[in-house]
């Protein structure tokens, strides 16, 4: 029986996503007729969730996440006089650290495959690899000239650039791309004697690596453990609605806005017990700030409900407990840095979607791309139903950008074309004007649609004193005035341009909570199919053929 060998040197404990990733994929591989084997970081010792007959060898001395890699996981270079004076020394030291990482990775591979000898037909999968790890694999291959016919697979999680507009980057971006191109070219040159397939977790990430023209990068979705679909449930009329900020408390997740969120929604949502904020892995400083905020607000506006406004009790959880926490949520609040997550996958988002939980995510990111199909389908449905009811009035513009707003308008449905259907988003600027043509405010908004569509819509509430609207940077904009009550603005969640938009987004979802939850539940089977570990193993096997 051929083996399916999963090597995850970042797997150190049961926290985070490495453990459920490994378990779910190995279970699927075993169901497909393979004999699983697992290689982990040498600190890993938790075997309770692993099948006892799976060989486990904890041999890797270092994790994949390193500041010495060439991808965006690495720390950004320092600037200033000291750095310029010591640049050469730092460069040599960094090169030495890279060589040490490569050597240790290769040595760990040698030890693992001494214990688990390879045979023809085996599959070896590295689900969390960097270009530096690939050099370690290449060093192992170069030192082992008699390897049997095995298919190797490596999945990259981080891009070459942090900027969303990476195609238009100038000198610095081109230098980063060139360095990665040279690095991967060297890896593939050393690995010519083996079959090596390279994968990325998202389509935008694969686009970055394909642009290097060194190899064929395909997309391998991030798997979600079956527990999240098994425990899926719809909490009807939840009191309070649980607004969940889950996962590791990294700086890029922008949790510093949570006290401001409490302030803004305190009277309408937290005082009467309509909502409860759930924060996993909250740092001590954030917990103290939230406690002080609650004490101050409660003195001025005392709570009238029994439920605590904030639950910070959830820390390190096992897989069952974490899945129950996700599936017991009513809104997922993911205030991530859109630049860091423009092409990067979020495991928490996928778990929320599989569990049928509506979400708030950053616009113009991979996360907003995941909710765009359902939201655009909903807006098309709204457009048809509002038009059929006579509640949608097309507006005519003399210059293509300025539209007069008729009385009793509660919102507008903005439709615009896309420059590139493969990108699926366009940034427009709206200026709302009141009586006397005085500008009320100007907003920059992202209109987002699934890849391949030629246009996208956005439903936008407007104030009662709005008299005209100016649309800039839109392609062939169409504006329809909505009369009467506005329908929900989205289906399975909302995308926000910055963290301050989270307050209005949460208010919107709370006001239409059952709509969003029912739509998210309807979308959950599609998300489950996309994130199926069985499907992921099938893709790897098909690549073998």
C-alpha positions as MATLAB code, in Angstrom:
seq = 'XXXXXXXXXXXXXXXXXXXXXXXXXXXXXXXXXXXXXXXXXXXXXXXXXXXXXXXXXXXXXXXXXXXXXXXXXXXXXXXXXXXXXXXXXXXXXXXXXXXXXXXXXXXXXXXXXXXXXXXXXXXXXXXXXXXXXXXXXXXXXXXXXXXXXXXXXXXXXXXXXXXXXXXXXXXXXXXXXXXXXXXXXXXXXXXXXXXXXXXXXXXXXXXXXXXXXXXXXXXXXXXXXXXXXXXXXXXXXXXXXXXXXXXXXXXXXXXXXXXXXXXXXXXXXXXXXXXXXXXXXXXXXXXXXXXXXXXXXXXXXXXXXXXXXXXXXXXXXXXXXXXXXXXXXXXXXXXXXXXXXXXXXXXXXXXXXXXXXXXXXXXXXXXXXXXXXXXXXXXXXXXXXXXXXXXXXXXXXXXXXXXXXXXXXXXXXXXXXXXXXXXXXXXXXXXXXXXXXXXXXXXXXXXXXXXXXXXXXXXXXXXXXXXXXXXXXXXXXXXXXXXXXXXXXXXXXXXXXXXXXXXXXXXXXXXXXXXXXXXXXXXXXXXXXXXXXXXXXXXXXXXXX';
ca = [
       0.000    0.000    0.000;
       1.492    3.396   -0.963;
       2.057    5.889    1.792;
       0.684    9.418    2.094;
       3.364   11.262    4.055;
       2.542   14.694    5.463;
       5.485   16.779    6.667;
       4.513   19.869    8.643;
       7.493   21.226   10.549;
       5.292   24.018   11.955;
       3.050   21.491   13.717;
       4.097   21.885   17.358;
       0.815   21.505   19.266;
      -2.941   21.234   18.775;
      -3.498   24.999   18.693;
      -3.990   26.911   15.460;
      -4.724   25.365   12.085;
      -1.765   23.060   11.518;
      -3.156   20.220   13.617;
      -6.685   20.015   12.126;
      -5.175   20.453    8.653;
      -2.915   17.427    9.150;
      -5.570   15.257   10.780;
      -8.311   15.941    8.223;
      -6.015   15.424    5.213;
      -4.499   12.217    6.599;
      -7.957   10.856    7.355;
      -8.994   11.594    3.760;
      -5.790   10.023    2.429;
      -6.418    6.861    4.421;
      -9.981    6.699    3.092;
      -8.498    6.966   -0.422;
      -6.379    3.859    0.136;
      -3.083    5.317    1.380;
      -1.164    4.459    4.543;
      -0.676    7.786    6.417;
       2.544    8.911    8.059;
       3.259   12.224    9.789;
       6.400   14.271   10.340;
       6.247   17.233   12.739;
       8.289   19.705   14.710;
      10.243   17.927   17.407;
       8.254   19.671   20.160;
       5.033   17.969   19.058;
       3.809   15.321   21.470;
      -0.021   15.496   21.393;
      -1.230   12.280   19.764;
      -4.731   11.992   21.248;
      -6.478   12.926   17.992;
      -4.215   10.816   15.773;
      -4.913    7.254   14.747;
      -2.563    4.999   16.782;
      -1.433    3.132   13.662;
      -0.192    6.304   11.943;
       3.606    6.532   12.174;
       4.538    9.830   13.846;
       8.083   11.178   13.900;
       8.791   14.575   15.485;
      12.142   15.397   13.890;
      12.074   18.952   12.512;
      13.975   21.546   14.607;
      12.498   24.755   13.131;
       9.104   26.017   11.943;
       8.401   27.420    8.495;
       7.715   30.965    9.719;
      11.069   32.707    9.492;
      12.213   36.288    9.054;
      14.872   34.978    6.683;
      12.502   33.846    3.947;
      11.890   35.894    0.796;
       8.098   35.931    1.136;
       5.891   38.408    2.997;
       6.117   36.422    6.222;
       9.627   37.824    6.585;
      10.118   41.029    8.545;
      10.457   44.187    6.494;
      14.025   45.538    6.196;
      15.078   48.289    8.565;
      16.124   51.711    7.345;
      18.294   54.482    8.699;
      21.976   55.233    9.176;
      22.700   52.273   11.477;
      21.222   49.847    9.003;
      23.212   51.306    6.110;
      26.433   51.117    8.119;
      25.836   47.541    9.164;
      24.020   46.386    6.011;
      26.838   44.188    4.741;
      27.244   42.483    8.105;
      23.510   41.903    8.403;
      23.376   40.479    4.888;
      26.140   37.985    5.663;
      24.477   37.028    8.938;
      21.142   36.548    7.186;
      22.730   34.353    4.533;
      24.317   32.265    7.276;
      20.946   31.855    9.004;
      19.345   30.820    5.722;
      22.051   28.182    5.170;
      21.542   26.901    8.710;
      17.762   26.595    8.183;
      18.336   24.737    4.894;
      20.852   22.341    6.427;
      18.673   21.558    9.431;
      15.620   20.969    7.247;
      17.579   18.610    4.993;
      18.981   16.742    7.995;
      15.469   16.333    9.432;
      14.230   14.940    6.103;
      17.128   12.485    6.075;
      16.249   11.313    9.571;
      12.530   11.040    8.831;
      13.007    8.992    5.679;
      15.526    6.788    7.452;
      12.678    5.877    9.795;
       9.996    5.828    7.076;
      11.712    4.568    3.899;
      10.212    5.808    0.652;
       8.830    3.415   -1.928;
       7.615    3.999   -5.479;
       4.087    5.431   -5.591;
       4.277    7.254   -2.262;
       2.954   10.802   -1.924;
       4.869   13.362    0.152;
       2.991   16.560    1.011;
       4.437   19.682    2.643;
       1.313   21.742    3.458;
       3.189   24.722    4.928;
       6.293   25.493    2.907;
       8.314   28.620    2.198;
      10.933   29.090   -0.508;
      13.520   28.551    2.236;
      11.970   25.179    3.111;
      12.035   24.267   -0.583;
      15.788   24.870   -0.538;
      15.980   22.445    2.399;
      14.036   19.877    0.404;
      16.320   20.464   -2.590;
      19.386   19.942   -0.382;
      17.932   16.639    0.828;
      17.222   15.561   -2.750;
      20.760   16.486   -3.858;
      22.216   14.412   -1.008;
      19.973   11.405   -1.783;
      20.595   10.451   -5.425;
      18.723    7.116   -5.321;
      15.232    8.317   -4.386;
      12.388    6.086   -5.646;
       9.617    7.393   -7.928;
       7.732    9.526   -5.417;
       5.517   12.559   -6.120;
       6.350   15.527   -3.922;
       3.868   18.355   -3.249;
       4.548   21.683   -1.505;
       2.000   24.372   -0.664;
       3.002   28.040   -0.272;
       0.905   30.317    1.947;
       2.561   33.724    1.574;
       3.098   36.017   -1.383;
       6.050   37.891   -2.793;
       4.519   41.346   -2.276;
       2.236   42.819    0.355;
       0.865   45.481   -1.956;
      -2.433   44.562   -3.666;
      -1.240   46.364   -6.808;
       1.813   44.079   -7.094;
       1.608   44.000  -10.912;
       2.412   47.727  -10.980;
       5.182   47.754   -8.386;
       8.342   49.633   -9.253;
      11.957   49.007   -8.226;
      11.446   47.520   -4.742;
       8.707   45.172   -5.880;
      10.623   44.095   -8.959;
      13.688   43.378   -6.838;
      11.621   41.159   -4.525;
      10.147   39.316   -7.504;
      13.589   38.824   -9.044;
      15.014   37.474   -5.788;
      12.140   34.993   -5.494;
      12.487   34.032   -9.159;
      16.194   33.286   -8.748;
      15.572   31.366   -5.518;
      12.862   29.131   -6.972;
      14.854   28.606  -10.169;
      17.735   27.270   -8.070;
      15.371   24.990   -6.146;
      13.844   23.513   -9.299;
      17.271   23.040  -10.866;
      18.336   20.886   -7.906;
      15.019   19.007   -7.942;
      15.088   18.014  -11.597;
      15.381   14.347  -10.649;
      12.047   14.265   -8.767;
       8.409   15.031   -9.521;
       7.614   18.201   -7.569;
       4.258   19.985   -7.758;
       3.898   23.458   -6.312;
       0.609   24.753   -4.916;
      -0.779   27.967   -3.432;
      -3.742   28.414   -1.108;
      -5.482   31.106   -3.205;
      -5.837   32.140   -6.839;
      -4.323   35.649   -6.329;
      -1.329   34.046   -4.616;
      -0.888   31.590   -7.476;
      -1.045   34.529   -9.913;
       1.935   36.138   -8.183;
       4.060   33.010   -8.467;
       2.946   32.227  -12.024;
       4.162   35.681  -13.043;
       7.706   34.538  -12.177;
       7.478   31.977  -15.010;
       9.535   29.364  -13.196;
       6.890   26.671  -12.614;
       3.212   25.871  -12.859;
       1.547   26.895   -9.589;
      -1.946   25.535   -8.996;
      -4.490   26.333   -6.287;
      -5.052   23.869   -3.475;
      -7.791   25.116   -1.111;
      -7.228   25.204    2.611;
      -9.155   22.330    4.237;
     -11.679   22.772    7.018;
     -12.126   19.952    9.514;
     -15.449   18.062    9.140;
     -16.409   19.058   12.703;
     -17.419   22.515   11.487;
     -20.032   21.145    9.135;
     -21.079   18.391   11.562;
     -21.772   20.957   14.291;
     -23.361   23.513   11.961;
     -26.590   24.904   13.337;
     -28.826   27.919   12.925;
     -29.505   29.728   16.196;
     -32.941   31.261   15.678;
     -33.559   34.600   17.405;
     -30.217   34.518   19.216;
     -30.105   36.505   22.425;
     -27.517   37.781   22.627;
     -26.040   37.555   19.129;
     -22.441   36.430   19.610;
     -19.978   38.617   17.662;
     -16.823   36.515   17.510;
     -13.178   37.598   17.067;
     -11.412   34.248   16.958;
      -7.965   32.863   16.203;
      -4.512   34.016   17.218;
      -4.234   37.639   18.368;
      -1.732   38.862   15.792;
      -1.265   42.606   15.260;
      -2.500   42.368   11.648;
      -5.970   41.426   12.952;
      -6.617   44.974   14.250;
      -8.325   44.075   17.514;
      -7.427   47.464   18.977;
     -10.695   48.804   17.562;
     -12.822   46.627   19.868;
     -13.148   49.200   22.712;
     -14.334   51.783   20.165;
     -16.855   49.253   18.883;
     -18.191   48.771   22.410;
     -18.584   52.541   22.816;
     -20.462   52.958   19.545;
     -22.885   50.059   19.952;
     -23.198   50.055   23.742;
     -26.689   51.505   24.165;
     -28.389   49.879   21.190;
     -26.759   46.434   21.258;
     -24.935   45.639   24.492;
     -27.086   47.305   27.163;
     -30.297   45.441   26.185;
     -28.411   42.194   25.571;
     -28.852   42.110   21.795;
     -25.145   41.377   21.302;
     -22.156   39.888   23.078;
     -18.537   40.275   21.970;
     -16.533   37.026   22.096;
     -12.740   37.411   21.959;
     -10.462   34.397   21.812;
      -6.821   34.675   22.847;
      -7.229   38.289   23.957;
      -3.952   39.835   25.060;
      -3.795   40.995   28.684;
      -3.579   44.647   27.597;
      -6.710   44.327   25.466;
      -8.609   42.553   28.249;
      -7.728   45.354   30.662;
      -8.816   47.989   28.152;
     -12.120   46.198   27.505;
     -12.776   45.825   31.243;
     -12.105   49.539   31.822;
     -14.325   50.452   28.881;
     -17.202   48.305   30.179;
     -16.907   49.736   33.700;
     -17.013   53.291   32.376;
     -19.961   52.673   30.040;
     -21.937   50.712   32.633;
     -21.750   53.617   35.084;
     -23.358   55.923   32.532;
     -25.684   53.399   30.868;
     -26.237   50.385   33.159;
     -26.822   46.976   31.613;
     -30.419   45.795   31.517;
     -29.627   42.214   30.434;
     -28.037   39.334   32.318;
     -25.514   38.413   29.605;
     -22.016   39.817   29.973;
     -21.226   42.248   27.134;
     -17.818   40.649   26.519;
     -16.637   37.048   26.834;
     -12.843   36.745   26.905;
     -12.826   33.342   28.557;
     -12.020   31.362   25.424;
      -8.266   30.798   25.180;
      -6.428   27.696   24.005;
      -9.037   25.128   23.004;
      -8.980   21.610   21.638;
     -10.499   20.955   18.214;
     -13.952   20.045   19.544;
     -14.151   23.099   21.800;
     -12.948   25.450   19.083;
     -15.439   24.073   16.547;
     -18.239   24.520   19.085;
     -17.122   28.124   19.645;
     -17.197   28.877   15.905;
     -20.517   27.122   15.323;
     -22.030   28.882   18.329;
     -21.194   32.306   16.869;
     -23.713   34.524   15.092;
     -21.358   37.005   13.413;
     -17.685   36.582   12.596;
     -15.711   39.819   12.952;
     -12.480   39.633   10.951;
     -10.881   43.075   11.038;
      -7.751   41.934    9.235;
      -5.246   44.153    7.458;
      -6.464   44.054    3.842;
      -2.938   44.519    2.484;
      -1.608   41.505    4.378;
      -4.600   39.434    3.340;
      -5.011   40.663   -0.221;
      -3.934   37.280   -1.571;
      -3.569   35.292    1.622;
      -5.982   32.680    2.951;
      -7.710   32.958    6.336;
      -8.537   29.640    7.971;
     -10.889   31.352   10.439;
     -12.954   32.794    7.583;
     -13.281   29.401    5.910;
     -14.381   27.830    9.192;
     -17.002   30.550    9.640;
     -18.350   30.034    6.123;
     -18.482   26.250    6.532;
     -20.285   26.723    9.859;
     -22.824   29.061    8.233;
     -21.802   32.182   10.180;
     -22.146   35.604    8.460;
     -18.987   37.692    8.564;
     -17.546   41.205    8.445;
     -14.302   41.278    6.441;
     -11.917   43.837    4.896;
     -12.774   44.995    1.373;
     -10.412   44.461   -1.548;
      -8.910   41.329   -0.009;
      -9.026   37.588   -0.488;
     -11.580   37.479    2.349;
     -14.040   39.808    0.621;
     -13.575   37.810   -2.586;
     -15.008   34.778   -0.774;
     -18.307   36.472    0.102;
     -18.688   38.359   -3.192;
     -20.490   35.600   -5.176;
     -23.329   35.169   -2.678;
     -23.609   38.917   -2.081;
     -23.738   39.757   -5.785;
     -26.375   37.055   -6.353;
     -28.413   38.616   -3.559;
     -28.118   42.137   -4.992;
     -29.224   40.888   -8.395;
     -32.211   39.266   -6.695;
     -32.954   42.536   -4.885;
     -32.688   44.512   -8.121;
     -35.251   42.272   -9.816;
     -37.694   42.231   -6.905;
     -37.479   46.005   -6.286;
     -37.998   46.717   -9.972;
     -40.986   44.359  -10.098;
     -42.502   46.157   -7.107;
     -41.983   49.591   -8.688;
     -39.550   50.620   -5.951;
     -36.501   51.067   -8.166;
     -36.175   54.296  -10.140;
     -33.347   54.590  -12.705;
     -31.532   57.935  -12.481;
     -30.278   59.808  -15.536;
     -27.054   61.800  -15.525;
     -26.228   64.590  -17.953;
     -22.462   64.155  -17.627;
     -22.258   60.484  -16.629;
     -21.199   61.209  -13.048;
     -23.751   63.477  -11.334;
     -27.169   62.110  -10.426;
     -30.094   64.008   -8.886;
     -31.736   62.157   -6.004;
     -35.576   62.189   -5.977;
     -37.501   62.748   -2.716;
     -38.225   59.729   -0.486;
     -35.101   57.912   -1.675;
     -33.686   55.680    1.087;
     -30.738   54.252   -0.792;
     -29.123   53.722   -4.164;
     -28.201   50.596   -6.076;
     -24.915   51.372   -7.818;
     -23.842   49.187  -10.744;
     -20.487   49.581  -12.495;
     -18.348   47.706  -14.997;
     -14.986   46.130  -14.211;
     -11.640   46.949  -15.785;
     -10.448   43.348  -15.417;
     -12.924   40.517  -14.887;
     -10.117   38.380  -13.425;
      -9.576   40.938  -10.636;
     -13.264   41.456   -9.861;
     -13.118   44.788   -8.024;
     -13.149   48.499   -8.710;
     -12.707   51.472   -6.392;
     -15.159   54.346   -6.817;
     -15.562   57.671   -5.042;
     -18.988   58.900   -4.002;
     -19.820   62.452   -2.982;
     -23.235   63.002   -1.425;
     -24.571   66.547   -1.606;
     -27.380   68.118    0.398;
     -29.510   71.248   -0.122;
     -27.692   74.045   -1.876;
     -25.224   71.557   -3.341;
     -23.302   71.436   -0.070;
     -21.167   68.276    0.190;
     -22.388   66.038    3.025;
     -19.460   63.617    2.796;
     -17.225   61.782    0.337;
     -16.530   58.072    0.550;
     -14.210   55.736   -1.319;
     -15.886   52.364   -1.802;
     -14.907   49.045   -3.307;
     -17.368   47.320   -5.598;
     -16.518   43.633   -5.736;
     -17.764   40.712   -7.797;
     -16.667   37.108   -8.389;
     -13.910   36.589  -10.914;
     -15.199   36.364  -14.443;
     -18.154   38.731  -14.053;
     -18.276   41.917  -16.084;
     -20.036   44.159  -13.562;
     -20.728   44.472   -9.859;
     -23.346   46.086   -7.636;
     -23.480   47.748   -4.251;
     -26.508   48.823   -2.235;
     -25.789   52.042   -0.331;
     -28.033   53.772    2.255;
     -28.214   57.571    1.898;
     -29.336   60.250    4.372;
     -32.749   61.882    4.002;
     -31.221   65.285    3.195;
     -29.219   63.985    0.219;
     -30.205   65.796   -2.978;
     -27.545   64.682   -5.468;
     -24.788   62.161   -5.894;
     -21.466   62.380   -7.748;
     -19.872   59.092   -8.843;
     -16.209   59.213   -9.853;
     -13.810   56.544  -11.161;
     -16.664   54.174  -12.047;
     -16.948   52.525  -15.462;
     -20.333   53.108  -17.095;
     -22.071   53.697  -13.744;
     -25.768   53.024  -13.395;
     -27.566   54.458  -10.370;
     -31.045   53.369   -9.294;
     -32.897   55.091   -6.460;
     -34.540   52.752   -3.942;
     -37.896   53.869   -2.551;
     -39.230   52.601    0.758;
     -37.489   50.339    3.269;
     -34.072   49.109    2.203;
     -33.523   45.359    1.932;
     -30.438   43.896    3.669;
     -27.243   45.204    2.088;
     -25.653   41.775    1.674;
     -26.252   38.054    1.982;
     -23.540   36.183    3.910;
     -21.609   39.161    5.224;
     -20.275   42.623    4.475;
     -16.925   43.998    3.338;
     -15.651   47.219    4.915;
     -13.098   49.705    3.594;
     -11.469   50.261    7.001;
     -11.934   49.171   10.602;
     -14.191   52.116   11.409;
     -16.754   50.671    8.999;
     -17.189   47.664   11.285;
     -19.679   49.573   13.448;
     -22.141   50.253   10.622;
     -21.624   46.733    9.272;
     -22.427   45.135   12.635;
     -25.431   47.402   13.078;
     -26.701   46.314    9.649;
     -26.254   42.584   10.339;
     -27.774   42.830   13.822;
     -30.832   44.563   12.366;
     -31.277   41.740    9.823;
     -29.679   38.910   11.765;
     -31.983   36.102   10.635;
     -31.634   37.046    6.975;
     -27.829   36.925    7.154;
     -27.762   33.705    9.158;
     -30.191   31.935    6.858;
     -28.266   33.015    3.762;
     -24.974   31.977    5.359;
     -26.466   28.588    6.253;
     -27.645   28.180    2.651;
     -24.129   28.986    1.408;
     -22.399   26.665    3.911;
     -22.642   23.438    1.829;
     -20.862   25.179   -1.065;
     -18.101   26.335    1.287;
     -17.870   22.841    2.757;
     -17.437   21.265   -0.674;
     -14.732   23.794   -1.588;
     -12.802   23.141    1.650;
     -13.219   19.363    1.682;
     -10.078   17.466    2.677;
     -11.329   14.604    0.501;
     -11.368   16.925   -2.497;
      -7.885   18.177   -1.635;
      -6.460   14.654   -1.528;
      -8.194   13.880   -4.831;
      -6.488   16.898   -6.438;
      -3.105   15.714   -5.244;
      -3.737   12.198   -6.541;
      -4.960   13.472   -9.917;
      -1.722   15.451  -10.262;
       0.138   12.149   -9.906;
      -1.511   10.662  -12.963;
];
